[in-house]
Amino acid sequence: MTKKLYIETHGCQMNVADSQTIVDSLRESFDITETSNPDESDIMVMNTCSVREKPQEKVFSELGRWRAVKEKRPGVIIAVGGCVASQEGENIIKRAPYVDIIFGPQTLHRLPKLIASHCHSNQPIIDISFPEHEKFDQAPSRQSRSPAAFVSIMEGCSKYCSFCIVPYTRGDEFSKAFELVIKECQLLAKKGVKEINFLGQNVNDYQSSFQGNTIRLADLIQYVASLDGIERIRYTTSHPQAFSQDLIDAYEHVPELTSHLHLPVQSGSNRILREMKRGYEVELFEEQVAKLRAIRPNICISTDLIIGFPGESHEDFMETVSLIKRIKFDHSFSFIYSKRPGTPAADLPDPISEEEKKERLKIVQSLIQDQADEISQGMIGKTEYVLFENISKKSSGEVCGRTENCRYVNAPGDSSLIGKILPVRILSANRHFLKGVLV
């Protein structure tokens, strides 16, 4: 009998990729179809994120709504995975006793077996262990539904920034075997995937071995770029401390590497960076960006910013504003600092008012949005190469795709263009997407 799966994903691109793995794993073990309606589901899975406080509380709020589904249909299986599951563990069962399964980021591939165990025992099942490599070694076959695909190449984090909970919820970093990455990329290419986006908490720390040689991220990029069918390569998230010269050089030698980089700086103040235990100074960050722009003058740089870190003075904040203007960031994931219990920063004095933090965040987001708008407007009249991914939501007579710098573009066309990278002349730009016409 076909079971209906409802899956909800919180947080970052890593979780998006993990959710796809969850779906593929369940499909290999059960007769599963996905549904967007939780009320008709047989299995409900929430893949969570605990990077910030509000998303963590959102989990319990959402579970309260899921409880109503289970009360109407007691046979529904509710599973909670991801970083909140890893952090909270049994506490989720205590707060929400109707939850059936708790699994962590490193045990998501075990979910079919956990479901079977729960059905056999009718007892809550918890598995939030950290089995290294098993997640990669036992990954299900990929079912690509898009010409662009995420490929996880490493897990965990060993940087232990003072504000971050990730090392405690995902464990120390370890890399996926080079042969497994190549095999996965080859299979995706055969299914029509044109763009690969390598994922990892600190993706530029990737390291494997092959035939006695050490393989780093720059080497992996060159290998994958040589595969038939792969025309674009991205990676996220990188760390300035591990942004090596060979990776910078790859932008000169590998045209498949897109002219877009997400490089989290977190703050423009060296004093705050030291408090964050980031392991670099602003000068190093700017030097790296300067080297990249010497090779790719039009490269777009996005970043992460934490506003209102404990003790951030007005001068510290203005140094961040100054850096934003100097680098001319194209986009940012910027948030007010969120205290995570168990991290070193949680014990720091925090005299800044919430109102002041909100005002600083507003200034930063407005500034970066203005810079992004300026870049978008500067693309009008130019020809951009666009990977078309689907029919536009705006019009059935248009297709939608992305430029190298991650702008969504709508252009006249039909489904025959999906999966192709084609030149498009940009006609107009607004805050959300560009309009263009095929050249």
C-alpha beads as a LAMMPS data file, in Angstrom:
LAMMPS data file: protein, C-alpha beads

439 atoms
438 bonds

1 atom types
1 bond types

-500.0 500.0 xlo xhi
-500.0 500.0 ylo yhi
-500.0 500.0 zlo zhi

Masses

1 110.0

Atoms # bond

1 1 1 0.000 0.000 0.000
2 1 1 1.363 3.402 -0.970
3 1 1 2.254 5.634 1.971
4 1 1 2.174 9.408 1.752
5 1 1 5.193 11.318 3.032
6 1 1 5.092 14.908 4.235
7 1 1 8.552 16.372 4.856
8 1 1 9.356 19.822 6.201
9 1 1 12.850 21.274 6.010
10 1 1 14.239 24.026 8.218
11 1 1 17.528 25.868 7.835
12 1 1 20.399 25.722 5.394
13 1 1 21.279 24.089 2.081
14 1 1 22.829 21.195 3.989
15 1 1 19.382 20.399 5.351
16 1 1 17.814 20.710 1.899
17 1 1 20.285 18.115 0.617
18 1 1 19.734 15.922 3.692
19 1 1 15.971 16.028 3.147
20 1 1 16.414 14.784 -0.394
21 1 1 18.519 11.914 0.974
22 1 1 15.729 11.128 3.453
23 1 1 13.161 11.001 0.644
24 1 1 15.410 8.797 -1.513
25 1 1 16.083 6.439 1.438
26 1 1 12.382 6.019 2.179
27 1 1 11.606 5.431 -1.488
28 1 1 14.131 2.590 -1.592
29 1 1 12.453 0.888 1.383
30 1 1 8.760 1.731 1.052
31 1 1 6.142 2.503 -1.562
32 1 1 6.220 6.259 -0.973
33 1 1 4.723 9.312 -2.625
34 1 1 5.306 12.850 -1.380
35 1 1 2.458 15.120 -0.397
36 1 1 2.304 18.828 0.407
37 1 1 -0.707 18.285 2.664
38 1 1 0.218 17.099 6.182
39 1 1 -3.400 16.163 6.903
40 1 1 -3.283 13.305 4.380
41 1 1 0.202 12.008 5.260
42 1 1 1.140 8.626 6.731
43 1 1 4.694 9.652 7.626
44 1 1 5.613 13.165 8.776
45 1 1 9.289 14.126 8.891
46 1 1 10.687 17.397 10.217
47 1 1 14.341 18.063 9.346
48 1 1 15.416 20.745 11.812
49 1 1 18.071 23.402 12.318
50 1 1 19.366 24.751 15.636
51 1 1 21.763 27.443 14.435
52 1 1 19.506 30.136 15.898
53 1 1 17.070 30.177 18.804
54 1 1 13.852 31.081 16.996
55 1 1 14.018 28.201 14.462
56 1 1 14.525 25.824 17.397
57 1 1 11.383 27.069 19.139
58 1 1 9.611 26.891 15.789
59 1 1 10.114 23.116 15.905
60 1 1 8.027 22.708 19.037
61 1 1 5.428 25.152 17.785
62 1 1 5.083 23.190 14.538
63 1 1 4.956 19.879 16.416
64 1 1 1.969 21.255 18.296
65 1 1 0.139 21.525 14.971
66 1 1 1.268 18.054 13.932
67 1 1 -0.240 16.695 17.137
68 1 1 -3.710 17.508 15.771
69 1 1 -2.993 15.349 12.707
70 1 1 -1.980 12.422 14.901
71 1 1 -5.013 12.787 17.132
72 1 1 -7.261 12.421 14.082
73 1 1 -5.183 9.596 12.599
74 1 1 -3.229 7.753 15.352
75 1 1 -1.372 5.599 12.844
76 1 1 0.587 8.554 11.466
77 1 1 4.330 8.291 12.202
78 1 1 6.037 11.512 13.280
79 1 1 9.846 11.692 12.980
80 1 1 12.079 14.610 13.968
81 1 1 15.611 14.789 12.596
82 1 1 18.444 17.263 12.130
83 1 1 20.354 19.433 14.559
84 1 1 17.522 20.159 17.016
85 1 1 16.948 16.426 17.295
86 1 1 20.654 15.882 17.941
87 1 1 20.746 18.629 20.561
88 1 1 17.465 17.945 22.335
89 1 1 17.215 14.159 22.052
90 1 1 14.850 12.694 24.652
91 1 1 13.688 16.188 25.614
92 1 1 11.633 16.244 22.401
93 1 1 9.782 13.116 23.537
94 1 1 9.211 14.702 26.954
95 1 1 7.804 17.902 25.466
96 1 1 5.998 16.150 22.592
97 1 1 5.295 12.524 23.641
98 1 1 3.390 11.858 20.414
99 1 1 6.680 12.000 18.427
100 1 1 7.689 8.487 17.393
101 1 1 11.260 8.785 16.077
102 1 1 14.216 11.068 16.806
103 1 1 17.234 10.881 14.487
104 1 1 20.328 13.031 14.021
105 1 1 22.065 14.495 10.960
106 1 1 24.442 11.517 10.824
107 1 1 21.747 8.831 11.140
108 1 1 19.165 10.055 8.635
109 1 1 20.028 7.136 6.310
110 1 1 18.794 4.787 9.061
111 1 1 15.287 6.252 9.055
112 1 1 13.660 3.313 7.158
113 1 1 15.012 0.886 9.773
114 1 1 13.986 3.204 12.605
115 1 1 10.453 3.307 11.210
116 1 1 10.388 -0.497 10.982
117 1 1 11.633 -0.785 14.588
118 1 1 8.989 1.624 15.815
119 1 1 6.217 -0.242 13.984
120 1 1 7.415 -3.506 15.551
121 1 1 7.772 -2.216 19.135
122 1 1 5.261 0.656 19.117
123 1 1 7.786 2.539 21.280
124 1 1 9.617 5.832 20.652
125 1 1 12.951 5.280 18.863
126 1 1 15.940 7.615 19.337
127 1 1 19.188 7.420 17.338
128 1 1 21.314 10.567 17.496
129 1 1 24.719 8.886 17.346
130 1 1 27.666 10.079 15.215
131 1 1 28.718 7.162 12.970
132 1 1 31.457 8.606 10.765
133 1 1 31.296 7.840 7.038
134 1 1 28.314 5.459 7.374
135 1 1 26.005 8.209 6.135
136 1 1 28.083 8.506 2.987
137 1 1 28.817 4.801 2.542
138 1 1 25.138 3.811 2.818
139 1 1 23.614 6.741 0.968
140 1 1 20.709 5.826 -1.322
141 1 1 20.915 6.210 -5.081
142 1 1 20.275 9.803 -6.107
143 1 1 16.988 10.690 -7.775
144 1 1 17.680 14.014 -9.454
145 1 1 14.639 16.124 -10.317
146 1 1 16.529 19.207 -11.439
147 1 1 19.447 20.126 -13.718
148 1 1 21.186 21.463 -10.591
149 1 1 22.059 19.181 -7.667
150 1 1 23.623 19.375 -4.220
151 1 1 26.401 16.894 -3.424
152 1 1 27.460 16.599 0.223
153 1 1 31.209 16.008 0.351
154 1 1 31.881 16.445 4.064
155 1 1 30.076 16.550 7.382
156 1 1 30.549 18.146 10.772
157 1 1 32.794 20.983 11.885
158 1 1 36.023 21.172 13.874
159 1 1 36.386 24.969 13.996
160 1 1 34.398 25.453 17.239
161 1 1 33.550 29.118 16.738
162 1 1 32.385 30.514 20.065
163 1 1 28.830 31.214 18.848
164 1 1 28.133 28.018 16.918
165 1 1 26.266 24.880 18.001
166 1 1 27.036 22.877 14.832
167 1 1 30.118 20.982 16.136
168 1 1 28.005 19.741 19.042
169 1 1 25.055 18.640 16.889
170 1 1 26.860 17.291 13.803
171 1 1 30.196 16.230 15.308
172 1 1 33.752 16.845 14.101
173 1 1 34.351 17.145 10.387
174 1 1 35.047 14.190 8.119
175 1 1 35.211 13.992 4.343
176 1 1 33.442 11.754 1.863
177 1 1 35.730 9.416 -0.060
178 1 1 36.871 10.884 -3.369
179 1 1 35.690 7.836 -5.324
180 1 1 32.178 8.141 -3.862
181 1 1 31.956 11.827 -4.782
182 1 1 33.068 11.143 -8.362
183 1 1 30.640 8.239 -8.705
184 1 1 27.740 10.354 -7.459
185 1 1 28.609 13.206 -9.826
186 1 1 28.890 10.793 -12.758
187 1 1 25.447 9.349 -12.010
188 1 1 23.952 12.827 -11.716
189 1 1 25.529 13.877 -15.010
190 1 1 23.983 10.850 -16.735
191 1 1 20.590 11.964 -15.386
192 1 1 20.989 15.365 -16.998
193 1 1 22.426 17.392 -14.124
194 1 1 24.477 20.324 -15.426
195 1 1 25.360 22.063 -12.176
196 1 1 26.937 20.538 -9.048
197 1 1 26.964 22.396 -5.728
198 1 1 29.384 20.816 -3.227
199 1 1 28.166 21.065 0.370
200 1 1 29.904 20.976 3.723
201 1 1 29.959 22.948 6.967
202 1 1 33.504 23.986 6.017
203 1 1 33.630 22.681 2.479
204 1 1 37.096 24.033 1.711
205 1 1 38.527 21.768 4.421
206 1 1 37.660 18.774 2.219
207 1 1 40.442 16.189 2.099
208 1 1 40.519 12.650 0.758
209 1 1 43.066 10.375 -0.880
210 1 1 43.244 8.680 -4.260
211 1 1 46.011 6.440 -5.584
212 1 1 48.373 7.693 -2.919
213 1 1 47.637 11.380 -3.557
214 1 1 45.903 13.847 -1.255
215 1 1 42.760 15.285 -2.813
216 1 1 41.686 18.732 -1.653
217 1 1 38.647 20.756 -2.750
218 1 1 40.543 22.431 -5.616
219 1 1 41.587 19.006 -6.938
220 1 1 38.041 17.668 -6.615
221 1 1 36.689 20.651 -8.550
222 1 1 39.109 19.988 -11.415
223 1 1 38.211 16.289 -11.559
224 1 1 34.463 16.946 -11.588
225 1 1 34.828 19.739 -14.155
226 1 1 36.306 17.158 -16.541
227 1 1 33.207 14.929 -16.356
228 1 1 31.011 14.868 -19.450
229 1 1 27.851 16.878 -18.901
230 1 1 28.970 18.957 -15.904
231 1 1 29.039 22.608 -16.937
232 1 1 28.851 24.456 -13.627
233 1 1 30.360 23.928 -10.179
234 1 1 29.607 25.752 -6.939
235 1 1 30.457 25.056 -3.303
236 1 1 29.245 26.216 0.091
237 1 1 29.937 26.999 2.863
238 1 1 33.588 27.972 2.866
239 1 1 35.675 29.342 5.728
240 1 1 38.195 32.190 5.236
241 1 1 40.734 30.443 7.468
242 1 1 40.840 27.468 5.072
243 1 1 40.515 29.405 1.803
244 1 1 43.800 28.234 0.284
245 1 1 45.768 29.561 -2.682
246 1 1 45.098 26.440 -4.769
247 1 1 41.368 27.134 -4.449
248 1 1 41.887 30.729 -5.566
249 1 1 43.967 29.459 -8.509
250 1 1 41.096 27.174 -9.551
251 1 1 39.134 30.259 -10.595
252 1 1 41.799 30.897 -13.220
253 1 1 42.025 27.367 -14.575
254 1 1 38.490 25.952 -14.223
255 1 1 35.890 27.870 -16.278
256 1 1 33.134 25.582 -14.920
257 1 1 33.649 27.153 -11.476
258 1 1 31.017 29.881 -11.269
259 1 1 31.843 33.539 -10.692
260 1 1 29.948 33.513 -7.429
261 1 1 31.308 32.739 -3.965
262 1 1 29.695 32.518 -0.542
263 1 1 32.437 33.373 1.977
264 1 1 31.163 34.046 5.531
265 1 1 33.030 36.854 7.283
266 1 1 30.598 37.172 10.270
267 1 1 31.969 40.589 11.357
268 1 1 34.079 43.461 10.063
269 1 1 35.695 44.000 13.474
270 1 1 38.913 42.158 14.301
271 1 1 38.095 42.426 18.006
272 1 1 34.752 40.704 17.492
273 1 1 36.329 38.087 15.185
274 1 1 38.717 37.199 18.024
275 1 1 35.783 36.882 20.439
276 1 1 34.075 34.655 17.863
277 1 1 37.236 32.503 17.615
278 1 1 37.137 32.716 13.829
279 1 1 40.905 32.357 13.412
280 1 1 41.471 35.185 10.892
281 1 1 41.392 38.958 10.629
282 1 1 39.535 41.231 8.246
283 1 1 42.746 41.947 6.353
284 1 1 43.067 38.279 5.341
285 1 1 39.463 38.219 4.141
286 1 1 39.986 41.317 2.002
287 1 1 43.229 39.907 0.609
288 1 1 41.440 36.731 -0.483
289 1 1 38.666 38.698 -2.195
290 1 1 41.234 40.935 -3.936
291 1 1 43.048 37.877 -5.320
292 1 1 39.790 36.437 -6.619
293 1 1 38.767 39.700 -8.278
294 1 1 42.149 39.964 -9.946
295 1 1 41.256 36.675 -11.678
296 1 1 37.485 37.159 -12.015
297 1 1 36.756 40.923 -11.919
298 1 1 32.980 40.387 -11.995
299 1 1 32.808 37.701 -9.302
300 1 1 29.925 38.255 -6.866
301 1 1 30.606 37.687 -3.164
302 1 1 27.918 36.801 -0.632
303 1 1 28.512 36.321 3.077
304 1 1 27.155 35.570 6.563
305 1 1 26.975 38.302 9.203
306 1 1 26.156 38.116 12.904
307 1 1 24.871 41.434 14.188
308 1 1 24.907 42.320 17.883
309 1 1 27.447 39.716 19.014
310 1 1 27.936 40.092 22.810
311 1 1 29.935 43.256 23.470
312 1 1 29.721 44.578 19.904
313 1 1 30.299 48.334 20.284
314 1 1 29.122 51.036 17.912
315 1 1 32.676 51.209 16.571
316 1 1 32.713 47.432 15.959
317 1 1 29.432 47.692 14.108
318 1 1 30.633 50.597 11.958
319 1 1 33.687 48.528 10.990
320 1 1 31.267 45.889 9.694
321 1 1 29.363 48.548 7.733
322 1 1 32.643 49.806 6.272
323 1 1 33.651 46.292 5.207
324 1 1 30.271 45.751 3.521
325 1 1 30.844 48.886 1.459
326 1 1 34.443 47.988 0.580
327 1 1 33.676 44.414 -0.492
328 1 1 30.320 45.380 -2.012
329 1 1 28.656 42.143 -0.920
330 1 1 26.000 40.952 -3.316
331 1 1 23.904 39.124 -0.714
332 1 1 24.098 38.116 2.930
333 1 1 22.546 35.806 5.461
334 1 1 22.572 38.329 8.288
335 1 1 20.966 37.740 11.655
336 1 1 20.934 39.096 15.170
337 1 1 23.181 37.029 17.444
338 1 1 21.295 34.129 18.975
339 1 1 22.606 32.654 22.224
340 1 1 23.067 28.900 21.928
341 1 1 23.309 27.083 25.294
342 1 1 26.556 25.177 25.664
343 1 1 28.616 27.459 23.427
344 1 1 31.380 29.703 24.889
345 1 1 29.720 32.906 23.661
346 1 1 26.592 32.104 25.678
347 1 1 28.480 33.109 28.858
348 1 1 29.683 36.485 27.525
349 1 1 28.105 39.675 28.916
350 1 1 25.644 41.129 26.423
351 1 1 24.749 44.742 27.308
352 1 1 23.360 45.684 23.875
353 1 1 19.603 46.215 23.836
354 1 1 17.420 44.188 21.493
355 1 1 16.178 47.427 19.942
356 1 1 19.728 48.483 19.098
357 1 1 20.481 45.078 17.549
358 1 1 17.370 45.281 15.394
359 1 1 18.297 48.759 14.213
360 1 1 21.823 47.610 13.301
361 1 1 20.458 44.616 11.410
362 1 1 18.083 46.875 9.502
363 1 1 20.982 49.122 8.456
364 1 1 23.077 46.165 7.278
365 1 1 20.308 44.454 5.348
366 1 1 19.246 47.686 3.674
367 1 1 22.817 48.471 2.638
368 1 1 23.440 45.034 1.161
369 1 1 20.074 45.046 -0.611
370 1 1 20.948 48.388 -2.224
371 1 1 24.258 46.930 -3.388
372 1 1 22.532 43.842 -4.788
373 1 1 20.013 46.033 -6.617
374 1 1 22.859 48.024 -8.130
375 1 1 24.510 44.836 -9.400
376 1 1 21.208 43.612 -10.861
377 1 1 20.578 46.926 -12.605
378 1 1 24.100 46.773 -14.005
379 1 1 23.232 43.495 -15.720
380 1 1 20.566 45.123 -17.923
381 1 1 21.626 45.053 -21.558
382 1 1 24.264 42.398 -20.941
383 1 1 24.207 38.773 -22.048
384 1 1 24.201 36.255 -19.193
385 1 1 24.368 32.482 -19.401
386 1 1 21.319 30.999 -17.693
387 1 1 20.707 27.411 -16.591
388 1 1 16.981 26.899 -17.131
389 1 1 15.449 24.761 -14.379
390 1 1 11.656 24.897 -14.674
391 1 1 8.597 26.577 -16.146
392 1 1 8.146 30.053 -14.693
393 1 1 5.599 30.436 -11.910
394 1 1 4.694 33.785 -13.451
395 1 1 3.727 32.482 -16.888
396 1 1 3.376 29.101 -18.586
397 1 1 4.936 30.698 -21.673
398 1 1 8.198 31.438 -19.879
399 1 1 11.021 29.383 -18.425
400 1 1 12.962 30.231 -15.290
401 1 1 16.640 29.720 -14.608
402 1 1 19.647 31.121 -12.782
403 1 1 22.661 33.147 -13.819
404 1 1 26.140 32.373 -12.489
405 1 1 25.614 34.966 -9.760
406 1 1 22.348 33.328 -8.677
407 1 1 19.858 35.781 -10.192
408 1 1 16.582 34.189 -11.239
409 1 1 15.734 34.976 -14.853
410 1 1 12.402 34.575 -16.660
411 1 1 12.532 34.367 -20.440
412 1 1 10.071 33.348 -23.178
413 1 1 10.345 29.618 -23.903
414 1 1 8.981 26.149 -23.230
415 1 1 9.993 22.983 -21.392
416 1 1 12.441 21.981 -24.151
417 1 1 14.842 24.577 -22.708
418 1 1 14.921 23.028 -19.212
419 1 1 18.345 21.597 -18.453
420 1 1 20.150 23.813 -20.953
421 1 1 22.587 26.664 -20.326
422 1 1 21.811 29.375 -22.863
423 1 1 22.751 33.021 -23.498
424 1 1 20.074 35.484 -22.431
425 1 1 20.067 39.254 -22.934
426 1 1 18.783 40.920 -19.771
427 1 1 15.996 43.418 -20.442
428 1 1 14.926 44.470 -16.949
429 1 1 15.602 43.793 -13.282
430 1 1 13.692 44.058 -10.042
431 1 1 14.435 42.939 -6.514
432 1 1 13.291 39.356 -7.084
433 1 1 14.137 38.367 -10.645
434 1 1 15.406 39.501 -14.045
435 1 1 13.563 39.467 -17.352
436 1 1 15.376 38.507 -20.504
437 1 1 15.221 37.097 -24.007
438 1 1 17.205 34.297 -25.577
439 1 1 20.027 35.518 -27.788

Bonds

1 1 1 2
2 1 2 3
3 1 3 4
4 1 4 5
5 1 5 6
6 1 6 7
7 1 7 8
8 1 8 9
9 1 9 10
10 1 10 11
11 1 11 12
12 1 12 13
13 1 13 14
14 1 14 15
15 1 15 16
16 1 16 17
17 1 17 18
18 1 18 19
19 1 19 20
20 1 20 21
21 1 21 22
22 1 22 23
23 1 23 24
24 1 24 25
25 1 25 26
26 1 26 27
27 1 27 28
28 1 28 29
29 1 29 30
30 1 30 31
31 1 31 32
32 1 32 33
33 1 33 34
34 1 34 35
35 1 35 36
36 1 36 37
37 1 37 38
38 1 38 39
39 1 39 40
40 1 40 41
41 1 41 42
42 1 42 43
43 1 43 44
44 1 44 45
45 1 45 46
46 1 46 47
47 1 47 48
48 1 48 49
49 1 49 50
50 1 50 51
51 1 51 52
52 1 52 53
53 1 53 54
54 1 54 55
55 1 55 56
56 1 56 57
57 1 57 58
58 1 58 59
59 1 59 60
60 1 60 61
61 1 61 62
62 1 62 63
63 1 63 64
64 1 64 65
65 1 65 66
66 1 66 67
67 1 67 68
68 1 68 69
69 1 69 70
70 1 70 71
71 1 71 72
72 1 72 73
73 1 73 74
74 1 74 75
75 1 75 76
76 1 76 77
77 1 77 78
78 1 78 79
79 1 79 80
80 1 80 81
81 1 81 82
82 1 82 83
83 1 83 84
84 1 84 85
85 1 85 86
86 1 86 87
87 1 87 88
88 1 88 89
89 1 89 90
90 1 90 91
91 1 91 92
92 1 92 93
93 1 93 94
94 1 94 95
95 1 95 96
96 1 96 97
97 1 97 98
98 1 98 99
99 1 99 100
100 1 100 101
101 1 101 102
102 1 102 103
103 1 103 104
104 1 104 105
105 1 105 106
106 1 106 107
107 1 107 108
108 1 108 109
109 1 109 110
110 1 110 111
111 1 111 112
112 1 112 113
113 1 113 114
114 1 114 115
115 1 115 116
116 1 116 117
117 1 117 118
118 1 118 119
119 1 119 120
120 1 120 121
121 1 121 122
122 1 122 123
123 1 123 124
124 1 124 125
125 1 125 126
126 1 126 127
127 1 127 128
128 1 128 129
129 1 129 130
130 1 130 131
131 1 131 132
132 1 132 133
133 1 133 134
134 1 134 135
135 1 135 136
136 1 136 137
137 1 137 138
138 1 138 139
139 1 139 140
140 1 140 141
141 1 141 142
142 1 142 143
143 1 143 144
144 1 144 145
145 1 145 146
146 1 146 147
147 1 147 148
148 1 148 149
149 1 149 150
150 1 150 151
151 1 151 152
152 1 152 153
153 1 153 154
154 1 154 155
155 1 155 156
156 1 156 157
157 1 157 158
158 1 158 159
159 1 159 160
160 1 160 161
161 1 161 162
162 1 162 163
163 1 163 164
164 1 164 165
165 1 165 166
166 1 166 167
167 1 167 168
168 1 168 169
169 1 169 170
170 1 170 171
171 1 171 172
172 1 172 173
173 1 173 174
174 1 174 175
175 1 175 176
176 1 176 177
177 1 177 178
178 1 178 179
179 1 179 180
180 1 180 181
181 1 181 182
182 1 182 183
183 1 183 184
184 1 184 185
185 1 185 186
186 1 186 187
187 1 187 188
188 1 188 189
189 1 189 190
190 1 190 191
191 1 191 192
192 1 192 193
193 1 193 194
194 1 194 195
195 1 195 196
196 1 196 197
197 1 197 198
198 1 198 199
199 1 199 200
200 1 200 201
201 1 201 202
202 1 202 203
203 1 203 204
204 1 204 205
205 1 205 206
206 1 206 207
207 1 207 208
208 1 208 209
209 1 209 210
210 1 210 211
211 1 211 212
212 1 212 213
213 1 213 214
214 1 214 215
215 1 215 216
216 1 216 217
217 1 217 218
218 1 218 219
219 1 219 220
220 1 220 221
221 1 221 222
222 1 222 223
223 1 223 224
224 1 224 225
225 1 225 226
226 1 226 227
227 1 227 228
228 1 228 229
229 1 229 230
230 1 230 231
231 1 231 232
232 1 232 233
233 1 233 234
234 1 234 235
235 1 235 236
236 1 236 237
237 1 237 238
238 1 238 239
239 1 239 240
240 1 240 241
241 1 241 242
242 1 242 243
243 1 243 244
244 1 244 245
245 1 245 246
246 1 246 247
247 1 247 248
248 1 248 249
249 1 249 250
250 1 250 251
251 1 251 252
252 1 252 253
253 1 253 254
254 1 254 255
255 1 255 256
256 1 256 257
257 1 257 258
258 1 258 259
259 1 259 260
260 1 260 261
261 1 261 262
262 1 262 263
263 1 263 264
264 1 264 265
265 1 265 266
266 1 266 267
267 1 267 268
268 1 268 269
269 1 269 270
270 1 270 271
271 1 271 272
272 1 272 273
273 1 273 274
274 1 274 275
275 1 275 276
276 1 276 277
277 1 277 278
278 1 278 279
279 1 279 280
280 1 280 281
281 1 281 282
282 1 282 283
283 1 283 284
284 1 284 285
285 1 285 286
286 1 286 287
287 1 287 288
288 1 288 289
289 1 289 290
290 1 290 291
291 1 291 292
292 1 292 293
293 1 293 294
294 1 294 295
295 1 295 296
296 1 296 297
297 1 297 298
298 1 298 299
299 1 299 300
300 1 300 301
301 1 301 302
302 1 302 303
303 1 303 304
304 1 304 305
305 1 305 306
306 1 306 307
307 1 307 308
308 1 308 309
309 1 309 310
310 1 310 311
311 1 311 312
312 1 312 313
313 1 313 314
314 1 314 315
315 1 315 316
316 1 316 317
317 1 317 318
318 1 318 319
319 1 319 320
320 1 320 321
321 1 321 322
322 1 322 323
323 1 323 324
324 1 324 325
325 1 325 326
326 1 326 327
327 1 327 328
328 1 328 329
329 1 329 330
330 1 330 331
331 1 331 332
332 1 332 333
333 1 333 334
334 1 334 335
335 1 335 336
336 1 336 337
337 1 337 338
338 1 338 339
339 1 339 340
340 1 340 341
341 1 341 342
342 1 342 343
343 1 343 344
344 1 344 345
345 1 345 346
346 1 346 347
347 1 347 348
348 1 348 349
349 1 349 350
350 1 350 351
351 1 351 352
352 1 352 353
353 1 353 354
354 1 354 355
355 1 355 356
356 1 356 357
357 1 357 358
358 1 358 359
359 1 359 360
360 1 360 361
361 1 361 362
362 1 362 363
363 1 363 364
364 1 364 365
365 1 365 366
366 1 366 367
367 1 367 368
368 1 368 369
369 1 369 370
370 1 370 371
371 1 371 372
372 1 372 373
373 1 373 374
374 1 374 375
375 1 375 376
376 1 376 377
377 1 377 378
378 1 378 379
379 1 379 380
380 1 380 381
381 1 381 382
382 1 382 383
383 1 383 384
384 1 384 385
385 1 385 386
386 1 386 387
387 1 387 388
388 1 388 389
389 1 389 390
390 1 390 391
391 1 391 392
392 1 392 393
393 1 393 394
394 1 394 395
395 1 395 396
396 1 396 397
397 1 397 398
398 1 398 399
399 1 399 400
400 1 400 401
401 1 401 402
402 1 402 403
403 1 403 404
404 1 404 405
405 1 405 406
406 1 406 407
407 1 407 408
408 1 408 409
409 1 409 410
410 1 410 411
411 1 411 412
412 1 412 413
413 1 413 414
414 1 414 415
415 1 415 416
416 1 416 417
417 1 417 418
418 1 418 419
419 1 419 420
420 1 420 421
421 1 421 422
422 1 422 423
423 1 423 424
424 1 424 425
425 1 425 426
426 1 426 427
427 1 427 428
428 1 428 429
429 1 429 430
430 1 430 431
431 1 431 432
432 1 432 433
433 1 433 434
434 1 434 435
435 1 435 436
436 1 436 437
437 1 437 438
438 1 438 439
